[in-house]
Amino acid sequence: MTTEVKHADIHPTSNWARGLNQAFTAQYLCLEYNNIPTTSVQRALERSGYDLEKSYFDLGHDVDCYDVDNPPFKIAPQTMSPKEKDELREHLIDISIDEGDKLRVRAMLGRLARRRQRRLRSRIPVLRDCECCYIKTSQLDMVHCQAQENHWFCKKCFSGHAWEVVGKLRYEIPCMSTDGCNAGFSHQERKRGLNSDVLKALDKQEARAAILGIEGLVHCSFCDFVGFFQPHEAVEELHCPECDNVSQLGRREDTWRAQTNQGVEDADLRRQEQRRIEEAQSDAVIRRCKGCKVSFMKLDGCNKMTCPSESCNIIQCYICSEVCDYSHFDFSDDRSEPDKCPLYDDTEARHQREIDLAEQSVRKETQGYQAPRRL
């Protein structure tokens, strides 16, 4: 008479399953993973305390997700057919397991195999076309907008787009779809697709936008410094004590009423100048590909830049934007070839110089008014 085996009786994490003798556990795993070294099987068993289930899935992960760059062991070609493996498995059960436990063991081993297959299927990536560069990419390495019909983008395109938003002193990342989608990206998608530097920059821009309407609160346009002024003060500039830059604040409405028409015009000119300065500073640190015109900005590394769009791949100099190869650059530390652009330099310092020059250029074009009082 055959006994019906319930799922509760064969759960691989039961105490009974853990109590299988060590010899059977080791022989079964050596058979199941017969194309990896027995020493690797032995190490997995020792780490798990001869727990069959844990060792089975630890080894399965190493085999199914084999890291060719950092291999945990050497995998040999498979020389055993599935039929031969099944026959040897049955023989091992027959000689190692008591008659009353054989049905349980077969059910447990079948359950382990099915769970491994489900795990393996879940790891097979779904490929999609990035709707920016149109390169097929695993969905696991993509982000999507919040539209009802999501638009999907690879993380590389999304990151480049986010840096362009930062460069324009904004914080909302619009969808890049050419369908005219106005949806943005959720906070969760931002965290999935962007590194901490971009997220921090976006958060700063959002925080600045949030405090703009607070009465008496002013902030530096160049750093995170925030200050207050009294309602009766007519402050037009903030001379930042942190970064030593000067931010144009404009004039308060109650101050404008007491001024002449000429004074109002001067205030408007100053606000226009500040907007031009901020736009010029943003443009100064953003580069554009000579081929596809995509915008990008470098954080560090060499000045030989490859277009972030994989459909383009044009190589150009980050300093002068000329399409080039390595012969364009000076490799020396002492700039022995001054007619060439340096391959490496201080990116942050370069960006600061470009920002300063952009401000100076705009101020020269609009000079001629008397400097207002500083805070």
C-alpha positions as CSV (number, residue, x, y, z in Angstrom):
1,M,0.0,0.0,0.0
2,T,1.4,3.4,-1.0
3,T,1.3,6.2,1.6
4,E,0.2,9.6,0.4
5,V,2.9,12.2,1.1
6,K,1.7,15.7,2.0
7,H,3.7,18.9,1.2
8,A,4.1,19.6,4.9
9,D,5.9,16.3,5.3
10,I,8.5,17.0,2.6
11,H,9.4,20.7,3.3
12,P,13.1,20.8,2.8
13,T,13.7,23.0,5.8
14,S,12.1,20.4,8.2
15,N,14.3,18.9,11.0
16,W,13.9,15.6,9.3
17,A,15.5,16.9,6.1
18,R,18.4,18.4,8.0
19,G,19.0,15.1,9.7
20,L,20.0,13.2,6.5
21,N,23.3,11.5,7.0
22,Q,26.3,13.6,5.9
23,A,27.6,10.9,3.5
24,F,24.3,10.9,1.5
25,T,24.2,14.8,1.5
26,A,27.8,15.1,0.2
27,Q,27.3,12.3,-2.5
28,Y,24.1,13.8,-3.7
29,L,25.5,17.3,-4.1
30,C,28.6,15.9,-5.8
31,L,26.3,14.1,-8.3
32,E,24.0,17.1,-8.8
33,Y,26.9,19.5,-9.4
34,N,29.3,17.0,-11.0
35,N,31.0,19.5,-13.2
36,I,32.5,21.6,-10.3
37,P,35.4,20.6,-8.0
38,T,34.4,18.3,-5.0
39,T,36.4,20.7,-2.8
40,S,33.9,23.5,-3.6
41,V,31.1,21.2,-2.6
42,Q,32.8,20.3,0.6
43,R,33.4,23.9,1.5
44,A,29.7,24.7,0.9
45,L,28.7,21.8,3.2
46,E,31.0,23.0,5.9
47,R,29.8,26.5,5.7
48,S,26.1,25.4,6.1
49,G,26.8,22.7,8.7
50,Y,25.8,20.0,6.2
51,D,22.4,21.6,5.6
52,L,21.3,20.0,2.3
53,E,18.9,22.8,1.2
54,K,21.3,25.7,2.0
55,S,24.3,24.0,0.4
56,Y,22.1,23.1,-2.7
57,F,21.1,26.7,-3.3
58,D,24.4,28.2,-2.4
59,L,26.1,26.0,-5.1
60,G,23.2,26.6,-7.5
61,H,23.6,30.3,-7.2
62,D,27.4,30.1,-7.9
63,V,26.7,27.9,-11.0
64,D,23.6,29.6,-12.4
65,C,25.1,33.1,-11.9
66,Y,28.7,32.2,-12.7
67,D,31.0,35.2,-12.5
68,V,33.5,34.9,-15.3
69,D,35.5,37.9,-14.1
70,N,35.8,36.5,-10.5
71,P,35.0,32.8,-10.8
72,P,34.4,31.0,-7.5
73,F,35.7,27.7,-9.1
74,K,36.4,26.2,-12.5
75,I,33.5,24.6,-14.2
76,A,34.2,21.5,-16.3
77,P,32.3,20.5,-19.4
78,Q,29.2,18.4,-18.6
79,T,29.8,14.8,-19.5
80,M,26.8,13.1,-17.9
81,S,23.4,13.0,-19.6
82,P,20.2,13.8,-17.7
83,K,19.2,10.1,-17.9
84,E,22.5,8.9,-16.5
85,K,22.2,11.4,-13.7
86,D,18.6,10.3,-12.9
87,E,19.8,6.6,-12.8
88,L,22.7,7.4,-10.4
89,R,20.4,9.5,-8.2
90,E,18.0,6.6,-7.8
91,H,20.9,4.2,-7.1
92,L,22.2,6.6,-4.4
93,I,18.8,6.7,-2.8
94,D,18.4,3.0,-2.9
95,I,21.7,2.2,-1.2
96,S,21.7,5.1,1.3
97,I,18.1,5.7,2.5
98,D,15.9,3.5,4.5
99,E,12.9,2.0,2.7
100,G,10.4,4.0,4.7
101,D,12.1,7.3,3.9
102,K,12.8,6.9,0.2
103,L,9.5,8.5,-0.9
104,R,10.1,11.5,1.3
105,V,13.6,12.0,0.0
106,R,12.5,11.7,-3.7
107,A,9.8,14.3,-3.0
108,M,12.2,16.6,-1.2
109,L,14.8,16.5,-4.0
110,G,12.2,17.1,-6.6
111,R,11.0,20.1,-4.7
112,L,14.5,21.5,-4.5
113,A,15.0,21.1,-8.2
114,R,11.7,22.9,-9.0
115,R,12.6,25.8,-6.7
116,R,16.0,26.1,-8.4
117,Q,14.3,26.2,-11.9
118,R,11.9,28.9,-10.8
119,R,14.8,31.0,-9.4
120,L,16.7,30.6,-12.6
121,R,13.7,31.6,-14.7
122,S,13.2,34.7,-12.6
123,R,16.8,35.8,-13.3
124,I,16.4,35.7,-17.1
125,P,16.2,39.4,-18.1
126,V,13.4,41.0,-20.0
127,L,14.9,43.1,-22.8
128,R,13.5,46.4,-23.8
129,D,14.5,49.2,-26.2
130,C,15.6,52.3,-24.4
131,E,13.3,55.1,-25.8
132,C,16.3,57.5,-25.9
133,C,19.2,55.6,-27.4
134,Y,17.1,52.6,-28.7
135,I,19.7,50.1,-27.4
136,K,18.2,46.8,-26.1
137,T,18.7,46.7,-22.4
138,S,17.7,44.5,-19.5
139,Q,14.6,45.9,-17.8
140,L,16.4,45.4,-14.5
141,D,18.8,48.2,-15.7
142,M,16.1,50.6,-16.8
143,V,13.8,53.2,-15.3
144,H,10.4,54.3,-16.4
145,C,8.3,57.5,-16.2
146,Q,5.0,57.7,-14.3
147,A,2.7,57.9,-17.3
148,Q,-0.1,55.4,-17.6
149,E,1.8,53.7,-20.4
150,N,5.3,53.8,-19.1
151,H,8.3,55.0,-21.2
152,W,11.4,53.1,-20.4
153,F,15.0,54.4,-20.5
154,C,18.4,52.8,-19.8
155,K,20.2,54.1,-16.7
156,K,23.0,55.7,-18.8
157,C,20.6,57.9,-20.7
158,F,18.6,58.7,-17.6
159,S,21.7,59.7,-15.7
160,G,22.9,62.0,-18.5
161,H,19.5,63.6,-18.7
162,A,19.4,64.2,-15.0
163,W,22.8,65.9,-15.1
164,E,21.5,68.2,-17.8
165,V,18.6,69.1,-15.5
166,V,21.0,69.8,-12.7
167,G,23.1,72.0,-15.1
168,K,20.0,74.1,-15.8
169,L,19.5,74.6,-12.1
170,R,16.3,72.6,-12.1
171,Y,15.2,69.6,-10.1
172,E,12.2,68.1,-11.9
173,I,13.3,65.4,-14.4
174,P,10.8,65.4,-17.4
175,C,10.2,62.3,-19.4
176,M,12.5,62.0,-22.4
177,S,10.0,60.3,-24.7
178,T,9.4,61.9,-28.1
179,D,5.7,61.3,-27.7
180,G,5.2,64.6,-25.8
181,C,4.9,62.9,-22.4
182,N,4.7,65.3,-19.5
183,A,5.1,62.7,-16.8
184,G,8.1,62.7,-14.5
185,F,9.9,60.0,-12.6
186,S,9.0,58.7,-9.1
187,H,11.4,59.1,-6.2
188,Q,11.9,55.3,-6.3
189,E,12.8,55.3,-10.0
190,R,15.3,58.2,-9.3
191,K,17.0,56.2,-6.6
192,R,17.2,53.2,-8.9
193,G,18.7,55.0,-11.8
194,L,20.9,57.8,-10.3
195,N,24.0,57.8,-8.2
196,S,24.2,59.7,-4.9
197,D,25.9,62.8,-6.5
198,V,23.1,63.4,-8.9
199,L,20.4,62.8,-6.2
200,K,22.1,65.2,-3.8
201,A,22.3,67.9,-6.5
202,L,18.6,67.5,-7.4
203,D,17.6,67.6,-3.7
204,K,19.6,70.9,-3.3
205,Q,17.8,72.5,-6.2
206,E,14.4,71.3,-4.9
207,A,15.2,72.7,-1.4
208,R,16.2,76.0,-2.9
209,A,12.9,76.2,-4.9
210,A,10.9,75.4,-1.8
211,I,12.3,78.3,0.3
212,L,12.0,81.0,-2.4
213,G,8.7,82.3,-1.2
214,I,9.6,82.6,2.5
215,E,9.5,86.2,3.7
216,G,12.9,87.6,4.5
217,L,14.8,84.5,3.5
218,V,17.7,84.8,1.0
219,H,20.1,82.1,-0.3
220,C,23.3,82.1,-2.1
221,S,23.1,81.2,-5.8
222,F,26.5,79.4,-5.6
223,C,26.4,77.4,-2.4
224,D,24.0,76.3,0.4
225,F,24.3,79.4,2.6
226,V,20.9,80.9,3.7
227,G,20.4,84.2,5.5
228,F,17.6,86.5,6.6
229,F,17.0,90.3,6.3
230,Q,14.6,92.6,8.2
231,P,11.4,93.7,6.4
232,H,12.5,97.4,6.4
233,E,15.9,96.5,4.7
234,A,16.2,97.1,0.9
235,V,18.8,94.4,0.1
236,E,19.7,93.9,-3.5
237,E,22.8,91.7,-3.2
238,L,24.0,88.9,-0.9
239,H,27.8,88.8,-0.4
240,C,28.1,85.2,0.7
241,P,30.4,84.7,3.7
242,E,30.9,81.0,2.8
243,C,31.9,81.1,-0.8
244,D,32.6,84.8,-1.3
245,N,30.4,85.0,-4.4
246,V,27.8,87.7,-4.9
247,S,24.1,86.8,-5.6
248,Q,21.6,89.3,-7.1
249,L,18.5,89.3,-5.0
250,G,16.3,91.9,-6.7
251,R,14.3,94.4,-4.7
252,R,11.2,94.0,-2.5
253,E,7.9,95.3,-3.7
254,D,7.5,97.8,-0.9
255,T,10.9,99.3,-1.7
256,W,10.0,99.6,-5.4
257,R,7.0,101.9,-4.6
258,A,9.3,104.5,-3.1
259,Q,11.7,104.5,-6.1
260,T,11.6,106.5,-9.3
261,N,10.8,104.9,-12.7
262,Q,14.5,104.9,-13.4
263,G,15.1,102.9,-10.2
264,V,12.5,100.3,-11.1
265,E,14.1,100.0,-14.5
266,D,17.5,99.5,-12.8
267,A,16.1,96.7,-10.6
268,D,14.6,95.0,-13.7
269,L,18.0,95.2,-15.4
270,R,19.7,93.7,-12.5
271,R,17.3,90.8,-12.3
272,Q,17.7,90.2,-16.1
273,E,21.5,90.3,-15.6
274,Q,21.3,87.7,-12.8
275,R,19.2,85.4,-14.9
276,R,21.7,85.8,-17.8
277,I,24.6,85.1,-15.4
278,E,22.9,81.9,-14.1
279,E,22.1,80.7,-17.7
280,A,25.6,81.5,-18.8
281,Q,27.1,79.6,-15.9
282,S,24.9,76.6,-16.6
283,D,25.9,76.6,-20.3
284,A,29.6,76.9,-19.4
285,V,29.8,73.6,-17.6
286,I,27.6,71.6,-19.9
287,R,29.2,70.0,-23.0
288,R,27.3,68.9,-26.1
289,C,28.2,66.1,-28.4
290,K,29.5,67.3,-31.8
291,G,27.5,64.5,-33.5
292,C,24.2,63.9,-31.9
293,K,24.1,67.1,-29.8
294,V,23.2,65.2,-26.5
295,S,24.3,67.2,-23.4
296,F,26.6,65.8,-20.8
297,M,28.8,66.9,-17.9
298,K,32.0,65.2,-16.5
299,L,32.5,64.6,-12.8
300,D,36.1,63.2,-13.0
301,G,38.4,61.1,-15.2
302,C,40.3,62.0,-18.3
303,N,39.3,64.6,-20.9
304,K,39.0,62.2,-23.7
305,M,35.2,61.9,-23.7
306,T,33.0,59.3,-25.5
307,C,29.4,60.4,-26.2
308,P,27.1,58.9,-23.6
309,S,24.7,57.8,-26.3
310,E,25.7,54.4,-27.5
311,S,24.2,55.0,-30.9
312,C,26.7,57.8,-31.5
313,N,30.0,57.1,-29.7
314,I,31.8,60.1,-31.0
315,I,35.0,60.9,-29.1
316,Q,35.8,64.5,-28.4
317,C,37.9,66.6,-26.0
318,Y,36.1,67.8,-22.9
319,I,38.2,71.1,-22.9
320,C,37.9,72.3,-26.5
321,S,35.1,69.9,-27.7
322,E,37.2,69.0,-30.8
323,V,36.6,65.5,-32.2
324,C,39.9,63.7,-31.4
325,D,41.9,60.7,-30.4
326,Y,44.7,60.3,-27.8
327,S,47.2,62.2,-30.0
328,H,45.2,65.4,-29.2
329,F,46.3,65.3,-25.6
330,D,49.4,66.1,-23.5
331,F,50.1,63.1,-21.2
332,S,52.8,64.8,-19.1
333,D,52.4,66.1,-15.6
334,D,54.4,69.2,-16.2
335,R,52.6,70.3,-19.4
336,S,55.6,69.8,-21.7
337,E,53.3,70.1,-24.7
338,P,51.4,73.4,-24.0
339,D,49.8,73.4,-27.5
340,K,47.9,70.3,-26.6
341,C,45.0,69.9,-24.1
342,P,45.9,68.0,-20.9
343,L,44.6,64.5,-20.7
344,Y,43.9,64.9,-17.0
345,D,43.2,68.0,-14.9
346,D,41.1,69.1,-11.9
347,T,37.5,68.9,-13.2
348,E,36.0,70.8,-10.3
349,A,38.5,73.6,-10.5
350,R,38.0,73.8,-14.3
351,H,34.2,74.1,-13.9
352,Q,34.7,76.8,-11.3
353,R,36.9,78.8,-13.6
354,E,34.3,78.4,-16.4
355,I,31.6,79.6,-14.1
356,D,33.6,82.6,-13.0
357,L,34.5,83.5,-16.6
358,A,30.8,83.2,-17.6
359,E,29.8,85.6,-14.9
360,Q,32.6,88.1,-15.8
361,S,31.6,88.0,-19.4
362,V,27.9,88.8,-18.7
363,R,28.9,91.6,-16.2
364,K,31.1,93.2,-18.8
365,E,28.3,93.3,-21.3
366,T,25.9,94.9,-18.8
367,Q,28.3,97.2,-16.8
368,G,27.5,100.8,-16.1
369,Y,25.3,100.9,-13.1
370,Q,26.3,101.7,-9.6
371,A,26.9,98.7,-7.3
372,P,24.0,98.3,-4.8
373,R,24.4,97.8,-1.1
374,R,25.6,94.4,0.0
375,L,24.2,92.4,2.9
